[in-house]
């Protein structure tokens, strides 16, 4: 955990090696990082004023959200409402859904909160693997966050409700299609796109 002064602190939930965390550390003097589960007591004790979730593996509970009703943000590498939940990059090719990134408010659902900012991403499939496409999505959402961080910090960012049913997946959903990952995360996305086309014809 990275911990600085405990006064109006910003909490980063995610990987301690994240490039975005290190960028934030250069911008903000009061920054705390953890990938562990957090509680309402943790938020109060550390005087947290804002939470940024990026690749965080735990659900943020209602009692935490009640403390900071408008200052809990998530960075998700899909174009919500498409591909909520786990493995959004993988499912965007399997389901042939729009691709992109979203910064959104966190509510009690999984990736269902109001949208703050989005950016669509287009891939040249013949050149992409799951790894390279993931990296581009990460770069895109980090750049988008940097652009919007001043307004997010001030609490003046726009918000709009998600429109449409979209799609959602759990961690275990990928198991039935694991055989497609012939080269692990270096599998070309064309492999997944071919599967999607076959599924549509059935």
DOFI-883618 format. One line per 4 residues: their letters; for each residue x, y, z of N, C-alpha, C. Coordinates in nm, 3 decimals, decimal comma, padded with zeros to 5 digits, always signed. Atoms other than C-alpha are relative to their C-alpha. Example, Ala and Ser with C-alpha at 12.3 -4.5 7.8 and 13.67 -1.06 7.14 Angstrom:
as = +00,089/-00,119/+00,000/+01,230/-00,450/+00,780/+00,090/+00,120/+00,000  -00,082/-00,119/-00,006/+01,367/-00,106/+00,714/-00,077/+00,109/+00,073 .
//
This chain:
xxxx = +00,084/-00,121/+00,000/+00,000/+00,000/+00,000/+00,087/+00,125/+00,000  -00,064/-00,130/-00,001/+00,115/+00,353/-00,080/-00,084/+00,091/+00,087  +00,074/-00,088/-00,089/+00,017/+00,595/+00,192/+00,076/+00,130/+00,018  -00,061/-00,129/-00,029/+00,084/+00,967/+00,223/-00,079/+00,062/+00,115 .
xxxx = +00,071/-00,065/-00,108/-00,081/+01,225/+00,446/-00,147/-00,040/+00,001  +00,139/+00,044/-00,011/-00,424/+01,128/+00,577/-00,091/+00,121/+00,021  +00,086/-00,117/-00,006/-00,613/+01,448/+00,501/-00,061/+00,020/-00,138  +00,067/-00,010/+00,129/-00,874/+01,462/+00,226/+00,071/-00,084/-00,105 .
xxxx = -00,081/+00,086/+00,086/-00,698/+01,168/+00,067/-00,079/-00,054/-00,118  +00,054/+00,068/+00,118/-00,758/+01,013/-00,273/+00,041/-00,147/+00,011  -00,026/+00,143/-00,011/-00,788/+00,634/-00,269/+00,000/-00,063/-00,138  -00,012/+00,074/+00,126/-00,665/+00,432/-00,568/-00,012/-00,148/+00,030 .
xxxx = +00,023/+00,144/-00,020/-00,802/+00,078/-00,576/+00,047/-00,073/-00,125  -00,055/+00,070/+00,115/-00,589/-00,139/-00,803/+00,146/-00,033/+00,021  -00,138/+00,048/+00,000/-00,241/-00,257/-00,891/+00,098/+00,109/+00,043  -00,100/-00,095/-00,047/+00,046/-00,088/-00,710/+00,101/+00,036/-00,109 .
xxxx = -00,093/-00,028/+00,109/+00,246/-00,104/-01,036/-00,067/+00,072/-00,117  +00,071/-00,066/+00,109/-00,017/+00,073/-01,244/+00,065/+00,132/-00,040  -00,053/-00,129/+00,045/+00,124/+00,356/-01,459/-00,090/+00,117/+00,039  +00,092/-00,107/-00,037/-00,189/+00,555/-01,378/+00,017/+00,039/+00,146 .
xxxx = -00,025/-00,031/-00,140/-00,119/+00,528/-01,007/+00,122/+00,089/+00,014  -00,123/-00,080/-00,010/+00,230/+00,666/-01,056/-00,022/+00,141/-00,056  +00,035/-00,133/+00,050/+00,089/+00,951/-01,265/-00,076/+00,078/+00,107  +00,078/-00,066/-00,106/-00,160/+01,030/-00,988/+00,090/+00,046/+00,114 .
xxxx = -00,091/-00,034/-00,109/+00,121/+01,028/-00,732/+00,078/+00,128/-00,031  -00,068/-00,123/+00,040/+00,287/+01,305/-00,932/-00,092/+00,122/+00,007  +00,098/-00,110/-00,001/-00,035/+01,510/-00,933/-00,051/+00,034/+00,139  +00,069/-00,015/-00,128/-00,162/+01,456/-00,580/+00,093/-00,033/+00,116 .
xxxx = -00,088/+00,021/-00,115/+00,015/+01,484/-00,246/-00,060/-00,099/+00,100  +00,067/+00,089/-00,096/-00,244/+01,283/-00,049/-00,063/-00,118/-00,074  +00,043/+00,114/+00,080/-00,274/+00,946/-00,219/+00,023/-00,130/+00,076  -00,008/+00,131/-00,063/-00,346/+00,600/-00,079/-00,034/-00,105/-00,104 .
xxxx = +00,026/+00,110/+00,094/-00,335/+00,275/-00,277/-00,017/-00,130/+00,076  +00,013/+00,135/-00,052/-00,462/-00,070/-00,194/-00,073/-00,084/-00,104  +00,078/+00,095/+00,081/-00,587/-00,378/-00,378/-00,083/-00,091/+00,091  +00,076/+00,078/-00,098/-00,742/-00,521/-00,059/-00,145/+00,051/+00,008 .
xxxx = +00,136/-00,044/-00,025/-01,110/-00,507/+00,037/+00,001/+00,120/+00,093  +00,010/-00,118/-00,086/-01,208/-00,175/+00,189/-00,131/-00,001/+00,075  +00,120/-00,011/-00,083/-01,462/-00,092/+00,457/-00,034/+00,147/+00,022  +00,039/-00,136/-00,033/-01,653/+00,215/+00,564/+00,093/+00,060/+00,105 .
xxxx = -00,093/-00,048/-00,102/-01,423/+00,242/+00,866/+00,132/+00,044/-00,062  -00,124/-00,037/+00,069/-01,121/+00,249/+00,636/-00,015/+00,137/-00,066  +00,026/-00,128/+00,067/-01,276/+00,538/+00,439/-00,001/+00,114/+00,101  +00,010/-00,106/-00,101/-01,353/+00,736/+00,754/+00,134/+00,025/+00,068 .
xxxx = -00,127/-00,013/-00,070/-01,022/+00,667/+00,927/+00,103/+00,075/-00,083  -00,099/-00,063/+00,087/-00,821/+00,781/+00,626/-00,049/+00,128/-00,066  +00,055/-00,125/+00,050/-01,047/+01,077/+00,550/+00,003/+00,005/-00,153  -00,001/+00,009/+00,146/-01,095/+00,968/+00,190/-00,104/+00,095/-00,058 .
xxxx = +00,094/-00,090/+00,066/-01,254/+01,229/-00,037/-00,041/-00,050/-00,138  +00,028/+00,047/+00,135/-01,247/+01,038/-00,365/+00,061/-00,139/-00,017  -00,050/+00,135/+00,026/-01,209/+00,675/-00,480/+00,007/-00,023/-00,150  -00,020/+00,037/+00,139/-01,069/+00,561/-00,814/+00,025/-00,149/-00,005 .
xxxx = -00,013/+00,144/+00,015/-01,117/+00,194/-00,902/+00,046/-00,032/-00,141  -00,057/+00,032/+00,132/-00,903/+00,056/-01,185/+00,060/-00,141/+00,007  -00,046/+00,138/-00,008/-00,873/-00,320/-01,220/-00,015/-00,058/+00,140  +00,022/+00,044/-00,138/-00,998/-00,365/-00,862/-00,089/-00,124/-00,001 .
xxxx = +00,064/+00,131/+00,007/-01,116/-00,720/-00,789/-00,114/-00,021/+00,100  +00,102/+00,017/-00,104/-01,366/-00,656/-00,508/-00,118/+00,093/-00,025  +00,120/-00,084/+00,007/-01,721/-00,521/-00,494/+00,006/+00,104/+00,111  +00,005/-00,107/-00,100/-01,747/-00,186/-00,318/-00,142/+00,003/+00,059 .
xxxx = +00,129/+00,017/-00,067/-02,026/-00,215/-00,061/-00,076/+00,132/+00,015  +00,091/-00,113/-00,012/-02,323/+00,014/-00,007/+00,043/+00,099/+00,108  -00,035/-00,092/-00,108/-02,193/+00,154/+00,323/+00,116/+00,091/-00,039  -00,108/-00,085/+00,051/-01,882/+00,283/+00,146/-00,055/+00,102/-00,097 .
xxxx = +00,058/-00,090/+00,100/-02,082/+00,431/-00,141/-00,083/+00,110/+00,066  +00,081/-00,100/-00,069/-02,310/+00,609/+00,106/+00,085/+00,114/+00,056  -00,088/-00,105/-00,053/-02,012/+00,799/+00,247/+00,041/+00,097/-00,110  -00,046/-00,081/+00,113/-01,904/+00,923/-00,097/-00,094/-00,023/-00,118 .
xxxx = +00,101/+00,035/+00,101/-02,221/+00,915/-00,310/+00,031/+00,045/-00,142  -00,029/-00,051/+00,135/-02,075/+01,111/-00,602/+00,149/-00,004/-00,035  -00,145/-00,005/+00,020/-01,701/+01,052/-00,571/+00,066/-00,137/-00,002  -00,058/+00,134/+00,015/-01,647/+00,682/-00,641/-00,007/-00,035/-00,148 .
xxxx = -00,007/+00,014/+00,144/-01,530/+00,624/-00,997/+00,068/-00,132/-00,040  -00,062/+00,123/+00,053/-01,446/+00,313/-01,200/+00,045/+00,022/-00,143  -00,053/-00,002/+00,135/-01,235/+00,277/-01,512/-00,019/-00,140/-00,058  +00,036/+00,132/+00,055/-01,370/-00,005/-01,730/+00,032/-00,003/-00,149 .
xxxx = -00,043/+00,004/+00,140/-01,226/-00,118/-02,063/-00,106/-00,065/-00,090  +00,102/+00,034/+00,098/-01,553/-00,160/-02,248/-00,084/+00,124/-00,025  +00,089/-00,111/+00,032/-01,803/+00,069/-02,413/-00,136/-00,031/+00,060  +00,123/+00,032/-00,072/-02,077/+00,037/-02,153/-00,121/+00,061/-00,071 .
xxxx = +00,032/+00,116/-00,085/-02,343/-00,092/-02,137/+00,049/-00,135/-00,053  -00,052/+00,125/+00,054/-02,166/-00,353/-02,350/+00,112/-00,055/+00,088  -00,108/+00,073/-00,067/-01,949/-00,610/-02,172/+00,030/+00,050/+00,141  -00,019/-00,023/-00,143/-02,006/-00,530/-01,810/+00,066/-00,124/+00,061 .
xxxx = -00,054/+00,114/-00,072/-01,822/-00,749/-01,563/+00,137/-00,044/-00,047  -00,133/+00,056/+00,022/-01,530/-00,981/-01,632/+00,037/-00,010/-00,148  -00,059/+00,024/+00,133/-01,305/-01,006/-01,939/-00,069/+00,078/-00,111  +00,074/-00,076/+00,102/-01,466/-00,723/-02,138/+00,066/-00,001/-00,137 .
xxxx = -00,068/+00,001/+00,128/-01,200/-00,723/-02,409/-00,027/-00,131/-00,075  +00,027/+00,132/+00,057/-01,239/-01,097/-02,472/-00,141/-00,007/-00,057  +00,139/+00,014/+00,042/-01,618/-01,077/-02,491/-00,039/+00,097/-00,110  +00,034/-00,093/+00,108/-01,621/-00,776/-02,720/+00,025/-00,062/-00,137 .
xxxx = -00,026/+00,070/+00,126/-01,473/-00,999/-02,992/-00,090/-00,122/-00,015  +00,088/+00,118/+00,004/-01,673/-01,311/-02,903/-00,143/+00,039/-00,034  +00,139/-00,043/+00,021/-02,003/-01,121/-02,899/-00,015/+00,101/-00,114  +00,001/-00,099/+00,108/-01,906/-00,880/-03,178/-00,076/+00,126/+00,039 .
xxxx = +00,064/-00,120/-00,053/-02,007/-00,580/-02,971/+00,093/+00,120/-00,014  -00,085/-00,118/+00,008/-01,882/-00,218/-02,981/+00,113/-00,005/+00,103  -00,119/+00,006/-00,084/-01,537/-00,170/-02,831/+00,042/+00,140/+00,042  -00,043/-00,129/-00,047/-01,402/+00,111/-02,620/+00,024/-00,001/+00,150 .
xxxx = -00,027/-00,014/-00,144/-01,352/+00,241/-02,267/-00,100/+00,096/+00,062  +00,099/-00,081/-00,071/-01,571/+00,403/-02,003/+00,050/+00,036/+00,140  -00,015/-00,043/-00,139/-01,525/+00,606/-01,686/-00,142/+00,022/+00,053  +00,138/-00,010/-00,049/-01,836/+00,577/-01,471/-00,005/+00,005/+00,153 .
xxxx = +00,025/+00,004/-00,144/-01,977/+00,630/-01,125/-00,030/-00,144/+00,041  +00,028/+00,133/-00,051/-01,997/+00,318/-00,913/-00,129/+00,002/+00,081  +00,119/+00,021/-00,082/-02,333/+00,203/-00,780/+00,004/-00,144/+00,050  +00,001/+00,136/-00,058/-02,442/-00,127/-00,624/+00,003/-00,111/-00,105 .
xxxx = -00,007/+00,099/+00,106/-02,454/-00,304/-00,959/+00,144/-00,021/-00,047  -00,132/+00,024/+00,058/-02,161/-00,437/-01,163/+00,011/+00,078/-00,130  -00,023/-00,086/+00,117/-02,052/-00,165/-01,406/-00,131/+00,058/-00,055  +00,131/-00,051/+00,041/-02,404/-00,020/-01,413/-00,019/+00,149/+00,032 .
xxxx = +00,015/-00,139/-00,042/-02,340/+00,331/-01,278/+00,001/+00,100/-00,114  +00,007/-00,107/+00,099/-02,385/+00,661/-01,460/+00,134/+00,022/-00,068  -00,120/-00,020/+00,081/-02,136/+00,730/-01,738/+00,050/+00,143/+00,012  -00,065/-00,131/-00,005/-01,890/+01,017/-01,704/+00,063/+00,033/-00,135 .
xxxx = -00,067/-00,021/+00,129/-01,687/+00,974/-02,023/+00,023/-00,135/-00,067  -00,026/+00,120/+00,078/-01,643/+00,719/-02,301/+00,081/+00,033/-00,124  -00,069/-00,015/+00,128/-01,425/+00,665/-02,603/-00,003/-00,133/-00,073  +00,002/+00,122/+00,081/-01,480/+00,412/-02,879/+00,140/-00,027/-00,054 .
xxxx = -00,131/+00,041/+00,051/-01,176/+00,216/-02,996/-00,022/-00,095/-00,118  +00,007/+00,085/+00,119/-01,132/+00,062/-03,341/+00,129/-00,077/-00,015  -00,118/+00,085/+00,016/-00,897/-00,229/-03,397/+00,014/-00,045/-00,145  -00,030/+00,066/+00,126/-00,727/-00,357/-03,711/+00,022/-00,146/+00,034 .
xxxx = +00,001/+00,135/-00,055/-00,811/-00,717/-03,637/+00,119/-00,084/-00,044  -00,107/+00,085/+00,052/-00,544/-00,875/-03,858/+00,132/+00,022/+00,074  -00,126/-00,033/-00,068/-00,274/-00,708/-03,650/-00,007/-00,019/+00,152  +00,018/-00,003/-00,146/-00,417/-00,755/-03,302/-00,006/-00,139/+00,063 .
xxxx = +00,022/+00,113/-00,089/-00,391/-01,015/-03,029/-00,081/+00,050/+00,118  +00,070/-00,044/-00,121/-00,585/-01,012/-02,704/+00,090/+00,089/+00,085  -00,094/-00,082/-00,078/-00,273/-00,873/-02,537/+00,014/+00,139/-00,058  -00,022/-00,132/+00,060/-00,214/-00,591/-02,785/-00,127/+00,085/+00,005 .
xxxx = +00,125/-00,076/-00,007/-00,582/-00,493/-02,792/-00,027/+00,048/+00,143  +00,012/-00,038/-00,141/-00,589/-00,493/-02,411/+00,090/+00,120/+00,032  -00,094/-00,110/-00,026/-00,284/-00,268/-02,402/-00,050/+00,131/-00,059  +00,055/-00,122/+00,061/-00,446/-00,021/-02,642/-00,118/+00,054/+00,081 .
xxxx = +00,111/-00,043/-00,083/-00,760/-00,013/-02,430/+00,049/+00,065/+00,128  -00,058/-00,058/-00,123/-00,550/+00,052/-02,119/+00,056/+00,139/-00,027  -00,057/-00,131/+00,035/-00,363/+00,335/-02,288/-00,109/+00,103/-00,024  +00,109/-00,091/+00,032/-00,689/+00,486/-02,409/-00,072/+00,047/+00,125 .
xxxx = +00,076/-00,041/-00,119/-00,866/+00,481/-02,074/+00,087/+00,083/+00,094  -00,088/-00,081/-00,085/-00,562/+00,617/-01,890/+00,010/+00,143/-00,053  -00,003/-00,134/+00,059/-00,541/+00,908/-02,134/-00,132/+00,073/+00,023  +00,131/-00,060/-00,023/-00,915/+00,968/-02,098/-00,015/+00,044/+00,145 .
xxxx = +00,006/-00,037/-00,141/-00,887/+00,968/-01,720/+00,082/+00,125/+00,028  -00,086/-00,118/-00,022/-00,601/+01,219/-01,724/-00,069/+00,126/-00,048  +00,071/-00,115/+00,056/-00,813/+01,448/-01,939/-00,112/+00,046/+00,094  +00,118/-00,033/-00,082/-01,111/+01,431/-01,702/+00,031/+00,013/+00,149 .
xxxx = -00,029/-00,001/-00,142/-00,932/+01,411/-01,368/-00,023/+00,136/+00,067  +00,025/-00,129/-00,068/-00,941/+01,788/-01,292/-00,147/+00,022/+00,036  +00,142/-00,020/-00,029/-01,321/+01,797/-01,319/-00,053/-00,107/+00,095  +00,042/+00,105/-00,093/-01,366/+01,461/-01,142/+00,038/+00,036/+00,143 .
xxxx = -00,049/-00,036/-00,134/-01,160/+01,582/-00,849/-00,086/+00,110/+00,062  +00,082/-00,110/-00,048/-01,375/+01,893/-00,822/-00,147/-00,039/+00,015  +00,139/+00,044/-00,009/-01,695/+01,691/-00,850/-00,093/+00,069/-00,096  +00,083/-00,073/+00,096/-01,817/+01,879/-01,155/-00,012/-00,074/-00,133 .
xxxx = +00,009/+00,077/+00,123/-01,796/+01,602/-01,416/-00,145/-00,032/-00,037  +00,136/+00,033/+00,045/-02,102/+01,521/-01,628/-00,030/-00,145/+00,034  +00,041/+00,138/-00,021/-02,300/+01,203/-01,570/-00,131/-00,025/-00,073  +00,123/+00,038/+00,070/-02,562/+01,024/-01,776/-00,026/-00,148/+00,021 .
xxxx = +00,037/+00,139/-00,023/-02,752/+00,702/-01,719/+00,034/-00,086/-00,121  -00,024/+00,092/+00,109/-02,658/+00,399/-01,923/-00,132/-00,032/-00,070  +00,119/+00,024/+00,082/-02,902/+00,330/-02,206/+00,011/-00,137/-00,066  +00,003/+00,131/+00,064/-02,997/-00,018/-02,323/+00,041/-00,110/+00,096 .
xxxx = -00,029/+00,115/-00,085/-02,964/-00,364/-02,178/+00,148/-00,035/+00,002  -00,142/+00,033/+00,008/-02,609/-00,422/-02,300/+00,025/-00,148/+00,022  -00,038/+00,138/-00,028/-02,425/-00,740/-02,206/+00,082/-00,005/+00,129  -00,073/+00,017/-00,125/-02,264/-00,880/-01,893/+00,055/-00,142/+00,008 .
xxxx = -00,062/+00,132/-00,012/-02,029/-01,168/-01,812/+00,069/-00,014/+00,136  -00,070/+00,033/-00,123/-01,891/-01,340/-01,505/+00,134/-00,066/-00,032  -00,133/+00,059/+00,018/-01,540/-01,475/-01,454/-00,010/-00,140/-00,059  +00,010/+00,138/+00,044/-01,652/-01,834/-01,507/-00,056/-00,019/-00,139 .
xxxx = +00,062/+00,014/+00,132/-01,829/-01,764/-01,837/+00,101/-00,035/-00,108  -00,103/+00,021/+00,103/-01,502/-01,778/-02,029/+00,045/-00,145/-00,009  -00,051/+00,137/-00,005/-01,431/-02,140/-01,929/-00,045/-00,084/-00,119  +00,053/+00,080/+00,111/-01,653/-02,286/-02,202/+00,066/+00,032/-00,133 .
xxxx = -00,066/-00,041/+00,124/-01,452/-02,100/-02,465/+00,152/+00,005/+00,014  -00,145/-00,004/-00,026/-01,105/-02,146/-02,316/+00,080/-00,068/-00,111  -00,071/+00,071/+00,108/-01,017/-02,381/-02,605/+00,037/+00,091/-00,115  -00,032/-00,095/+00,106/-01,014/-02,080/-02,837/+00,132/+00,072/+00,024 .
xxxx = -00,122/-00,073/-00,035/-00,718/-01,931/-02,652/+00,122/-00,088/-00,023  -00,107/+00,093/+00,037/-00,464/-02,144/-02,838/+00,138/+00,053/+00,035  -00,128/-00,062/-00,036/-00,185/-01,898/-02,759/-00,017/+00,087/+00,125  +00,024/-00,081/-00,120/-00,316/-01,770/-02,428/-00,048/+00,138/-00,039 .
xxxx = +00,041/-00,137/+00,029/-00,359/-01,395/-02,424/+00,066/+00,055/-00,126  -00,059/-00,041/+00,128/-00,139/-01,374/-02,735/-00,077/-00,057/-00,119  +00,085/+00,051/+00,106/-00,415/-01,543/-02,935/-00,048/+00,117/-00,089  +00,052/-00,105/+00,089/-00,502/-01,334/-03,245/-00,150/+00,019/+00,018 .
xxxx = +00,142/-00,025/-00,018/-00,840/-01,166/-03,213/-00,082/-00,056/-00,117  +00,071/+00,059/+00,114/-00,928/-01,306/-03,557/-00,054/-00,139/+00,035  +00,048/+00,132/-00,045/-00,964/-01,648/-03,388/-00,136/+00,016/+00,067  +00,126/-00,024/-00,070/-01,239/-01,507/-03,168/-00,107/+00,052/-00,096 .
xxxx = +00,096/-00,054/+00,097/-01,401/-01,320/-03,455/-00,056/-00,111/-00,090  +00,049/+00,113/+00,080/-01,421/-01,639/-03,663/-00,103/-00,082/+00,078  +00,096/+00,071/-00,085/-01,593/-01,810/-03,372/-00,133/+00,076/+00,005  +00,121/-00,082/-00,007/-01,840/-01,520/-03,348/-00,082/-00,015/-00,128 .
xxxx = +00,070/+00,012/+00,127/-01,926/-01,548/-03,718/-00,069/-00,135/-00,011  +00,060/+00,134/+00,004/-01,987/-01,924/-03,690/-00,122/-00,007/+00,092  +00,112/+00,003/-00,095/-02,209/-01,871/-03,386/-00,122/+00,075/-00,056  +00,110/-00,079/+00,057/-02,417/-01,610/-03,573/-00,074/-00,078/-00,108 .
xx = +00,061/+00,076/+00,109/-02,480/-01,854/-03,859/-00,088/-00,114/+00,049  +00,076/+00,112/-00,053/-02,623/-02,121/-03,631/-00,145/+00,039/+00,029 .
//
